[in-house]
C-alpha cells in the first residue's frame, strides 16, 4: 500500500493534518437551525400549479412513448 504522502494529488483536494481544512472550525451543534422558523417559498402558489401541470404532461407523454416502444 502506498503511503498517503507519496500519492499524487490530481484534484487539489488532499490536505495535511496541520492544514486548516482538516477539521471544521465550528462544532456542528453551533451551526444548528435558524432561530426563526420562517420559511421562504421559492415558487408562488400559481407557479407551483403551473409546474405540476407541466410535470404531469411530461410524465404522461413519457408514459405514452414508453408504451409505444414496448408494443412494437
PDB file of N, CA, C and O in Angstrom, chain B, residues numbered from 101:
ATOM      1  N   UNK B 101       0.834  -1.175   0.000  1.00  0.00           N
ATOM      2  CA  UNK B 101       0.000   0.000   0.000  1.00  0.00           C
ATOM      3  C   UNK B 101       0.885   1.247   0.000  1.00  0.00           C
ATOM      4  O   UNK B 101       1.873   1.314   0.732  1.00  0.00           O
ATOM      5  N   UNK B 102       0.529   2.224  -0.818  1.00  0.00           N
ATOM      6  CA  UNK B 102       1.321   3.446  -0.954  1.00  0.00           C
ATOM      7  C   UNK B 102       0.943   4.420   0.161  1.00  0.00           C
ATOM      8  O   UNK B 102      -0.241   4.681   0.374  1.00  0.00           O
ATOM      9  N   UNK B 103       1.940   4.965   0.878  1.00  0.00           N
ATOM     10  CA  UNK B 103       1.619   5.947   1.917  1.00  0.00           C
ATOM     11  C   UNK B 103       0.967   7.186   1.307  1.00  0.00           C
ATOM     12  O   UNK B 103       1.282   7.564   0.179  1.00  0.00           O
ATOM     13  N   UNK B 104       0.072   7.808   2.040  1.00  0.00           N
ATOM     14  CA  UNK B 104      -0.677   8.965   1.556  1.00  0.00           C
ATOM     15  C   UNK B 104       0.237  10.112   1.135  1.00  0.00           C
ATOM     16  O   UNK B 104      -0.099  10.846   0.205  1.00  0.00           O
ATOM     17  N   UNK B 105       1.375  10.283   1.791  1.00  0.00           N
ATOM     18  CA  UNK B 105       2.273  11.381   1.461  1.00  0.00           C
ATOM     19  C   UNK B 105       2.869  11.222   0.069  1.00  0.00           C
ATOM     20  O   UNK B 105       3.237  12.214  -0.560  1.00  0.00           O
ATOM     21  N   UNK B 106       2.971   9.978  -0.427  1.00  0.00           N
ATOM     22  CA  UNK B 106       3.607   9.715  -1.706  1.00  0.00           C
ATOM     23  C   UNK B 106       2.620   9.708  -2.873  1.00  0.00           C
ATOM     24  O   UNK B 106       3.045   9.594  -4.023  1.00  0.00           O
ATOM     25  N   UNK B 107       1.333   9.826  -2.614  1.00  0.00           N
ATOM     26  CA  UNK B 107       0.351   9.821  -3.693  1.00  0.00           C
ATOM     27  C   UNK B 107       0.282  11.193  -4.352  1.00  0.00           C
ATOM     28  O   UNK B 107       0.503  12.220  -3.711  1.00  0.00           O
ATOM     29  N   UNK B 108      -0.026  11.187  -5.627  1.00  0.00           N
ATOM     30  CA  UNK B 108      -0.157  12.430  -6.375  1.00  0.00           C
ATOM     31  C   UNK B 108      -1.581  12.953  -6.197  1.00  0.00           C
ATOM     32  O   UNK B 108      -2.555  12.228  -6.399  1.00  0.00           O
ATOM     33  N   UNK B 109      -1.679  14.210  -5.821  1.00  0.00           N
ATOM     34  CA  UNK B 109      -2.979  14.843  -5.647  1.00  0.00           C
ATOM     35  C   UNK B 109      -3.389  15.446  -6.981  1.00  0.00           C
ATOM     36  O   UNK B 109      -2.897  16.509  -7.357  1.00  0.00           O
ATOM     37  N   UNK B 110      -4.293  14.773  -7.707  1.00  0.00           N
ATOM     38  CA  UNK B 110      -4.661  15.218  -9.050  1.00  0.00           C
ATOM     39  C   UNK B 110      -5.760  16.264  -9.055  1.00  0.00           C
ATOM     40  O   UNK B 110      -5.959  16.927 -10.073  1.00  0.00           O
ATOM     41  N   UNK B 111      -6.478  16.434  -7.960  1.00  0.00           N
ATOM     42  CA  UNK B 111      -7.577  17.394  -7.946  1.00  0.00           C
ATOM     43  C   UNK B 111      -7.378  18.500  -6.921  1.00  0.00           C
ATOM     44  O   UNK B 111      -8.261  19.341  -6.752  1.00  0.00           O
ATOM     45  N   UNK B 112      -6.256  18.521  -6.242  1.00  0.00           N
ATOM     46  CA  UNK B 112      -6.002  19.569  -5.267  1.00  0.00           C
ATOM     47  C   UNK B 112      -6.878  19.472  -4.034  1.00  0.00           C
ATOM     48  O   UNK B 112      -7.130  20.483  -3.378  1.00  0.00           O
ATOM     49  N   UNK B 113      -7.347  18.276  -3.705  1.00  0.00           N
ATOM     50  CA  UNK B 113      -8.274  18.117  -2.599  1.00  0.00           C
ATOM     51  C   UNK B 113      -7.617  17.569  -1.337  1.00  0.00           C
ATOM     52  O   UNK B 113      -8.221  17.614  -0.266  1.00  0.00           O
ATOM     53  N   UNK B 114      -6.405  17.057  -1.438  1.00  0.00           N
ATOM     54  CA  UNK B 114      -5.759  16.488  -0.265  1.00  0.00           C
ATOM     55  C   UNK B 114      -5.297  17.585   0.673  1.00  0.00           C
ATOM     56  O   UNK B 114      -4.929  18.676   0.238  1.00  0.00           O
ATOM     57  N   UNK B 115      -5.318  17.290   1.959  1.00  0.00           N
ATOM     58  CA  UNK B 115      -4.814  18.251   2.943  1.00  0.00           C
ATOM     59  C   UNK B 115      -4.040  17.485   4.012  1.00  0.00           C
ATOM     60  O   UNK B 115      -4.249  16.290   4.220  1.00  0.00           O
ATOM     61  N   UNK B 116      -3.165  18.188   4.666  1.00  0.00           N
ATOM     62  CA  UNK B 116      -2.405  17.575   5.746  1.00  0.00           C
ATOM     63  C   UNK B 116      -3.125  17.802   7.067  1.00  0.00           C
ATOM     64  O   UNK B 116      -4.043  18.619   7.136  1.00  0.00           O
ATOM     65  N   UNK B 117      -2.731  17.107   8.091  1.00  0.00           N
ATOM     66  CA  UNK B 117      -3.375  17.255   9.391  1.00  0.00           C
ATOM     67  C   UNK B 117      -3.171  18.650   9.967  1.00  0.00           C
ATOM     68  O   UNK B 117      -4.002  19.119  10.745  1.00  0.00           O
ATOM     69  N   UNK B 118      -2.095  19.312   9.605  1.00  0.00           N
ATOM     70  CA  UNK B 118      -1.844  20.654  10.124  1.00  0.00           C
ATOM     71  C   UNK B 118      -2.603  21.726   9.344  1.00  0.00           C
ATOM     72  O   UNK B 118      -2.592  22.898   9.720  1.00  0.00           O
ATOM     73  N   UNK B 119      -3.252  21.326   8.269  1.00  0.00           N
ATOM     74  CA  UNK B 119      -3.986  22.276   7.444  1.00  0.00           C
ATOM     75  C   UNK B 119      -5.253  22.737   8.153  1.00  0.00           C
ATOM     76  O   UNK B 119      -5.847  21.988   8.929  1.00  0.00           O
ATOM     77  N   UNK B 120      -5.667  23.983   7.881  1.00  0.00           N
ATOM     78  CA  UNK B 120      -6.904  24.491   8.473  1.00  0.00           C
ATOM     79  C   UNK B 120      -8.127  23.818   7.868  1.00  0.00           C
ATOM     80  O   UNK B 120      -9.227  23.942   8.406  1.00  0.00           O
ATOM     81  N   UNK B 121      -7.951  23.102   6.750  1.00  0.00           N
ATOM     82  CA  UNK B 121      -9.067  22.421   6.102  1.00  0.00           C
ATOM     83  C   UNK B 121      -9.271  21.005   6.631  1.00  0.00           C
ATOM     84  O   UNK B 121     -10.205  20.322   6.210  1.00  0.00           O
ATOM     85  N   UNK B 122      -8.424  20.560   7.536  1.00  0.00           N
ATOM     86  CA  UNK B 122      -8.510  19.181   8.010  1.00  0.00           C
ATOM     87  C   UNK B 122      -9.594  18.979   9.060  1.00  0.00           C
ATOM     88  O   UNK B 122      -9.975  17.839   9.325  1.00  0.00           O
ATOM     89  N   UNK B 123     -10.100  20.045   9.664  1.00  0.00           N
ATOM     90  CA  UNK B 123     -11.177  19.914  10.640  1.00  0.00           C
ATOM     91  C   UNK B 123     -12.075  21.148  10.567  1.00  0.00           C
ATOM     92  O   UNK B 123     -11.612  22.238  10.231  1.00  0.00           O
ATOM     93  N   UNK B 124     -13.346  20.977  10.880  1.00  0.00           N
ATOM     94  CA  UNK B 124     -14.253  22.127  10.812  1.00  0.00           C
ATOM     95  C   UNK B 124     -13.907  23.165  11.875  1.00  0.00           C
ATOM     96  O   UNK B 124     -13.424  22.824  12.955  1.00  0.00           O
ATOM     97  N   UNK B 125     -14.159  24.431  11.561  1.00  0.00           N
ATOM     98  CA  UNK B 125     -13.836  25.493  12.501  1.00  0.00           C
ATOM     99  C   UNK B 125     -14.878  25.607  13.606  1.00  0.00           C
ATOM    100  O   UNK B 125     -14.551  26.012  14.722  1.00  0.00           O
ATOM    101  N   UNK B 126     -16.129  25.255  13.312  1.00  0.00           N
ATOM    102  CA  UNK B 126     -17.197  25.313  14.311  1.00  0.00           C
ATOM    103  C   UNK B 126     -17.728  23.913  14.570  1.00  0.00           C
ATOM    104  O   UNK B 126     -17.675  23.045  13.698  1.00  0.00           O
ATOM    105  N   UNK B 127     -18.231  23.705  15.755  1.00  0.00           N
ATOM    106  CA  UNK B 127     -18.843  22.413  16.051  1.00  0.00           C
ATOM    107  C   UNK B 127     -20.201  22.342  15.345  1.00  0.00           C
ATOM    108  O   UNK B 127     -20.837  23.376  15.145  1.00  0.00           O
ATOM    109  N   UNK B 128     -20.649  21.160  14.970  1.00  0.00           N
ATOM    110  CA  UNK B 128     -21.946  21.039  14.293  1.00  0.00           C
ATOM    111  C   UNK B 128     -23.103  21.585  15.131  1.00  0.00           C
ATOM    112  O   UNK B 128     -24.082  22.090  14.581  1.00  0.00           O
ATOM    113  N   UNK B 129     -22.996  21.488  16.456  1.00  0.00           N
ATOM    114  CA  UNK B 129     -24.071  21.973  17.315  1.00  0.00           C
ATOM    115  C   UNK B 129     -24.228  23.487  17.214  1.00  0.00           C
ATOM    116  O   UNK B 129     -25.340  24.005  17.315  1.00  0.00           O
ATOM    117  N   UNK B 130     -23.113  24.203  17.013  1.00  0.00           N
ATOM    118  CA  UNK B 130     -23.188  25.663  16.936  1.00  0.00           C
ATOM    119  C   UNK B 130     -23.786  26.128  15.615  1.00  0.00           C
ATOM    120  O   UNK B 130     -24.177  27.290  15.494  1.00  0.00           O
ATOM    121  N   UNK B 131     -23.866  25.250  14.630  1.00  0.00           N
ATOM    122  CA  UNK B 131     -24.417  25.607  13.323  1.00  0.00           C
ATOM    123  C   UNK B 131     -25.865  25.171  13.179  1.00  0.00           C
ATOM    124  O   UNK B 131     -26.352  25.049  12.055  1.00  0.00           O
ATOM    125  N   UNK B 132     -26.559  24.936  14.262  1.00  0.00           N
ATOM    126  CA  UNK B 132     -27.915  24.403  14.269  1.00  0.00           C
ATOM    127  C   UNK B 132     -28.901  25.178  13.426  1.00  0.00           C
ATOM    128  O   UNK B 132     -28.509  26.045  12.645  1.00  0.00           O
ATOM    129  N   UNK B 133     -30.183  24.871  13.577  1.00  0.00           N
ATOM    130  CA  UNK B 133     -31.202  25.515  12.747  1.00  0.00           C
ATOM    131  C   UNK B 133     -31.312  27.008  13.034  1.00  0.00           C
ATOM    132  O   UNK B 133     -30.865  27.490  14.074  1.00  0.00           O
ATOM    133  N   UNK B 134     -31.906  27.718  12.106  1.00  0.00           N
ATOM    134  CA  UNK B 134     -32.108  29.159  12.283  1.00  0.00           C
ATOM    135  C   UNK B 134     -32.988  29.410  13.494  1.00  0.00           C
ATOM    136  O   UNK B 134     -33.804  28.566  13.864  1.00  0.00           O
ATOM    137  N   UNK B 135     -32.825  30.549  14.096  1.00  0.00           N
ATOM    138  CA  UNK B 135     -33.619  30.882  15.276  1.00  0.00           C
ATOM    139  C   UNK B 135     -35.082  31.112  14.923  1.00  0.00           C
ATOM    140  O   UNK B 135     -35.970  30.728  15.685  1.00  0.00           O
ATOM    141  N   UNK B 136     -35.345  31.737  13.772  1.00  0.00           N
ATOM    142  CA  UNK B 136     -36.735  31.934  13.386  1.00  0.00           C
ATOM    143  C   UNK B 136     -37.188  30.737  12.555  1.00  0.00           C
ATOM    144  O   UNK B 136     -36.402  30.152  11.810  1.00  0.00           O
ATOM    145  N   UNK B 137     -38.440  30.388  12.688  1.00  0.00           N
ATOM    146  CA  UNK B 137     -38.975  29.226  11.983  1.00  0.00           C
ATOM    147  C   UNK B 137     -39.625  29.608  10.660  1.00  0.00           C
ATOM    148  O   UNK B 137     -40.367  28.815  10.080  1.00  0.00           O
ATOM    149  N   UNK B 138     -39.352  30.810  10.184  1.00  0.00           N
ATOM    150  CA  UNK B 138     -39.972  31.249   8.943  1.00  0.00           C
ATOM    151  C   UNK B 138     -39.390  30.483   7.761  1.00  0.00           C
ATOM    152  O   UNK B 138     -38.244  30.035   7.789  1.00  0.00           O
ATOM    153  N   UNK B 139     -40.193  30.348   6.747  1.00  0.00           N
ATOM    154  CA  UNK B 139     -39.730  29.725   5.517  1.00  0.00           C
ATOM    155  C   UNK B 139     -39.902  30.703   4.381  1.00  0.00           C
ATOM    156  O   UNK B 139     -40.761  31.584   4.425  1.00  0.00           O
ATOM    157  N   UNK B 140     -39.087  30.545   3.376  1.00  0.00           N
ATOM    158  CA  UNK B 140     -39.163  31.399   2.203  1.00  0.00           C
ATOM    159  C   UNK B 140     -39.479  30.525   1.003  1.00  0.00           C
ATOM    160  O   UNK B 140     -38.593  29.848   0.482  1.00  0.00           O
ATOM    161  N   UNK B 141     -40.727  30.529   0.558  1.00  0.00           N
ATOM    162  CA  UNK B 141     -41.071  29.685  -0.588  1.00  0.00           C
ATOM    163  C   UNK B 141     -40.356  30.161  -1.853  1.00  0.00           C
ATOM    164  O   UNK B 141     -40.225  31.362  -2.094  1.00  0.00           O
ATOM    165  N   UNK B 142     -39.912  29.233  -2.628  1.00  0.00           N
ATOM    166  CA  UNK B 142     -39.202  29.555  -3.863  1.00  0.00           C
ATOM    167  C   UNK B 142     -40.204  29.944  -4.949  1.00  0.00           C
ATOM    168  O   UNK B 142     -39.959  30.868  -5.725  1.00  0.00           O
ATOM    169  N   UNK B 143     -41.336  29.233  -5.000  1.00  0.00           N
ATOM    170  CA  UNK B 143     -42.343  29.469  -6.025  1.00  0.00           C
ATOM    171  C   UNK B 143     -43.637  29.958  -5.392  1.00  0.00           C
ATOM    172  O   UNK B 143     -43.978  29.573  -4.274  1.00  0.00           O
ATOM    173  N   UNK B 144     -44.350  30.807  -6.116  1.00  0.00           N
ATOM    174  CA  UNK B 144     -45.674  31.228  -5.659  1.00  0.00           C
ATOM    175  C   UNK B 144     -46.646  30.066  -5.873  1.00  0.00           C
ATOM    176  O   UNK B 144     -46.307  29.079  -6.527  1.00  0.00           O
ATOM    177  N   UNK B 145     -47.843  30.187  -5.324  1.00  0.00           N
ATOM    178  CA  UNK B 145     -48.832  29.113  -5.477  1.00  0.00           C
ATOM    179  C   UNK B 145     -49.188  28.913  -6.950  1.00  0.00           C
ATOM    180  O   UNK B 145     -49.344  27.777  -7.398  1.00  0.00           O
ATOM    181  N   UNK B 146     -49.316  29.999  -7.703  1.00  0.00           N
ATOM    182  CA  UNK B 146     -49.611  29.897  -9.136  1.00  0.00           C
ATOM    183  C   UNK B 146     -48.490  29.169  -9.871  1.00  0.00           C
ATOM    184  O   UNK B 146     -48.755  28.315 -10.718  1.00  0.00           O
ATOM    185  N   UNK B 147     -47.244  29.500  -9.553  1.00  0.00           N
ATOM    186  CA  UNK B 147     -46.098  28.837 -10.192  1.00  0.00           C
ATOM    187  C   UNK B 147     -46.061  27.358  -9.837  1.00  0.00           C
ATOM    188  O   UNK B 147     -45.705  26.532 -10.677  1.00  0.00           O
ATOM    189  N   UNK B 148     -46.421  27.014  -8.617  1.00  0.00           N
ATOM    190  CA  UNK B 148     -46.459  25.599  -8.214  1.00  0.00           C
ATOM    191  C   UNK B 148     -47.474  24.821  -9.041  1.00  0.00           C
ATOM    192  O   UNK B 148     -47.197  23.716  -9.507  1.00  0.00           O
ATOM    193  N   UNK B 149     -48.663  25.419  -9.219  1.00  0.00           N
ATOM    194  CA  UNK B 149     -49.702  24.755 -10.011  1.00  0.00           C
ATOM    195  C   UNK B 149     -49.256  24.594 -11.463  1.00  0.00           C
ATOM    196  O   UNK B 149     -49.487  23.549 -12.071  1.00  0.00           O
ATOM    197  N   UNK B 150     -48.616  25.627 -12.021  1.00  0.00           N
ATOM    198  CA  UNK B 150     -48.123  25.538 -13.396  1.00  0.00           C
ATOM    199  C   UNK B 150     -47.051  24.466 -13.530  1.00  0.00           C
ATOM    200  O   UNK B 150     -47.047  23.711 -14.503  1.00  0.00           O
ATOM    201  N   UNK B 151     -46.148  24.394 -12.567  1.00  0.00           N
ATOM    202  CA  UNK B 151     -45.103  23.364 -12.613  1.00  0.00           C
ATOM    203  C   UNK B 151     -45.690  21.963 -12.508  1.00  0.00           C
ATOM    204  O   UNK B 151     -45.248  21.046 -13.200  1.00  0.00           O
ATOM    205  N   UNK B 152     -46.682  21.799 -11.644  1.00  0.00           N
ATOM    206  CA  UNK B 152     -47.338  20.490 -11.520  1.00  0.00           C
ATOM    207  C   UNK B 152     -47.962  20.084 -12.844  1.00  0.00           C
ATOM    208  O   UNK B 152     -47.844  18.931 -13.261  1.00  0.00           O
ATOM    209  N   UNK B 153     -48.626  21.023 -13.509  1.00  0.00           N
ATOM    210  CA  UNK B 153     -49.252  20.735 -14.800  1.00  0.00           C
ATOM    211  C   UNK B 153     -48.206  20.339 -15.833  1.00  0.00           C
ATOM    212  O   UNK B 153     -48.387  19.358 -16.555  1.00  0.00           O
ATOM    213  N   UNK B 154     -47.123  21.088 -15.908  1.00  0.00           N
ATOM    214  CA  UNK B 154     -46.053  20.797 -16.871  1.00  0.00           C
ATOM    215  C   UNK B 154     -45.448  19.421 -16.606  1.00  0.00           C
ATOM    216  O   UNK B 154     -45.224  18.646 -17.536  1.00  0.00           O
ATOM    217  N   UNK B 155     -45.184  19.118 -15.327  1.00  0.00           N
ATOM    218  CA  UNK B 155     -44.574  17.830 -14.979  1.00  0.00           C
ATOM    219  C   UNK B 155     -45.526  16.682 -15.299  1.00  0.00           C
ATOM    220  O   UNK B 155     -45.099  15.650 -15.816  1.00  0.00           O
ATOM    221  N   UNK B 156     -46.814  16.853 -14.995  1.00  0.00           N
ATOM    222  CA  UNK B 156     -47.783  15.797 -15.295  1.00  0.00           C
ATOM    223  C   UNK B 156     -47.888  15.561 -16.799  1.00  0.00           C
ATOM    224  O   UNK B 156     -47.971  14.414 -17.239  1.00  0.00           O
ATOM    225  N   UNK B 157     -47.885  16.632 -17.592  1.00  0.00           N
ATOM    226  CA  UNK B 157     -47.915  16.485 -19.049  1.00  0.00           C
ATOM    227  C   UNK B 157     -46.682  15.729 -19.545  1.00  0.00           C
ATOM    228  O   UNK B 157     -46.791  14.845 -20.395  1.00  0.00           O
ATOM    229  N   UNK B 158     -45.524  16.076 -19.016  1.00  0.00           N
ATOM    230  CA  UNK B 158     -44.279  15.416 -19.428  1.00  0.00           C
ATOM    231  C   UNK B 158     -44.310  13.937 -19.059  1.00  0.00           C
ATOM    232  O   UNK B 158     -43.897  13.091 -19.852  1.00  0.00           O
ATOM    233  N   UNK B 159     -44.800  13.617 -17.852  1.00  0.00           N
ATOM    234  CA  UNK B 159     -44.878  12.216 -17.436  1.00  0.00           C
ATOM    235  C   UNK B 159     -45.867  11.442 -18.296  1.00  0.00           C
ATOM    236  O   UNK B 159     -45.610  10.292 -18.649  1.00  0.00           O
ATOM    237  N   UNK B 160     -46.987  12.054 -18.633  1.00  0.00           N
ATOM    238  CA  UNK B 160     -47.967  11.386 -19.499  1.00  0.00           C
ATOM    239  C   UNK B 160     -47.381  11.131 -20.880  1.00  0.00           C
ATOM    240  O   UNK B 160     -47.557  10.048 -21.438  1.00  0.00           O
ATOM    241  N   UNK B 161     -46.682  12.124 -21.440  1.00  0.00           N
ATOM    242  CA  UNK B 161     -46.038  11.941 -22.745  1.00  0.00           C
ATOM    243  C   UNK B 161     -45.009  10.831 -22.687  1.00  0.00           C
ATOM    244  O   UNK B 161     -44.934  10.004 -23.596  1.00  0.00           O
ATOM    245  N   UNK B 162     -44.215  10.804 -21.629  1.00  0.00           N
ATOM    246  CA  UNK B 162     -43.180   9.778 -21.477  1.00  0.00           C
ATOM    247  C   UNK B 162     -43.813   8.395 -21.380  1.00  0.00           C
ATOM    248  O   UNK B 162     -43.308   7.431 -21.956  1.00  0.00           O
ATOM    249  N   UNK B 163     -44.927   8.303 -20.647  1.00  0.00           N
ATOM    250  CA  UNK B 163     -45.606   7.019 -20.500  1.00  0.00           C
ATOM    251  C   UNK B 163     -46.147   6.534 -21.838  1.00  0.00           C
ATOM    252  O   UNK B 163     -46.061   5.345 -22.142  1.00  0.00           O
ATOM    253  N   UNK B 164     -46.707   7.444 -22.647  1.00  0.00           N
ATOM    254  CA  UNK B 164     -47.208   7.082 -23.967  1.00  0.00           C
ATOM    255  C   UNK B 164     -46.080   6.590 -24.859  1.00  0.00           C
ATOM    256  O   UNK B 164     -46.235   5.589 -25.559  1.00  0.00           O
ATOM    257  N   UNK B 165     -44.950   7.282 -24.841  1.00  0.00           N
ATOM    258  CA  UNK B 165     -43.804   6.888 -25.660  1.00  0.00           C
ATOM    259  C   UNK B 165     -43.295   5.520 -25.217  1.00  0.00           C
ATOM    260  O   UNK B 165     -42.942   4.682 -26.047  1.00  0.00           O
ATOM    261  N   UNK B 166     -43.261   5.302 -23.909  1.00  0.00           N
ATOM    262  CA  UNK B 166     -42.783   4.029 -23.379  1.00  0.00           C
ATOM    263  C   UNK B 166     -43.707   2.890 -23.818  1.00  0.00           C
ATOM    264  O   UNK B 166     -43.233   1.820 -24.199  1.00  0.00           O
ATOM    265  N   UNK B 167     -45.025   3.118 -23.767  1.00  0.00           N
ATOM    266  CA  UNK B 167     -45.976   2.086 -24.179  1.00  0.00           C
ATOM    267  C   UNK B 167     -45.861   1.805 -25.665  1.00  0.00           C
ATOM    268  O   UNK B 167     -45.974   0.651 -26.078  1.00  0.00           O
ATOM    269  N   UNK B 168     -45.638   2.831 -26.483  1.00  0.00           N
ATOM    270  CA  UNK B 168     -45.493   2.622 -27.922  1.00  0.00           C
ATOM    271  C   UNK B 168     -44.247   1.808 -28.241  1.00  0.00           C
ATOM    272  O   UNK B 168     -44.275   0.956 -29.129  1.00  0.00           O
ATOM    273  N   UNK B 169     -43.153   2.062 -27.523  1.00  0.00           N
ATOM    274  CA  UNK B 169     -41.914   1.333 -27.806  1.00  0.00           C
ATOM    275  C   UNK B 169     -42.011  -0.116 -27.365  1.00  0.00           C
ATOM    276  O   UNK B 169     -41.367  -0.980 -27.960  1.00  0.00           O
ATOM    277  N   UNK B 170     -42.801  -0.406 -26.335  1.00  0.00           N
ATOM    278  CA  UNK B 170     -42.959  -1.776 -25.855  1.00  0.00           C
ATOM    279  C   UNK B 170     -43.866  -2.566 -26.788  1.00  0.00           C
ATOM    280  O   UNK B 170     -43.657  -3.762 -26.990  1.00  0.00           O
ATOM    281  N   UNK B 171     -44.864  -1.912 -27.354  1.00  0.00           N
ATOM    282  CA  UNK B 171     -45.830  -2.617 -28.192  1.00  0.00           C
ATOM    283  C   UNK B 171     -45.273  -2.938 -29.578  1.00  0.00           C
ATOM    284  O   UNK B 171     -45.886  -3.718 -30.306  1.00  0.00           O
ATOM    285  N   UNK B 172     -44.143  -2.370 -29.965  1.00  0.00           N
ATOM    286  CA  UNK B 172     -43.565  -2.645 -31.298  1.00  0.00           C
ATOM    287  C   UNK B 172     -42.960  -3.987 -31.374  1.00  0.00           C
ATOM    288  O   UNK B 172     -42.435  -4.369 -32.419  1.00  0.00           O
TER     289      UNK B 172
END
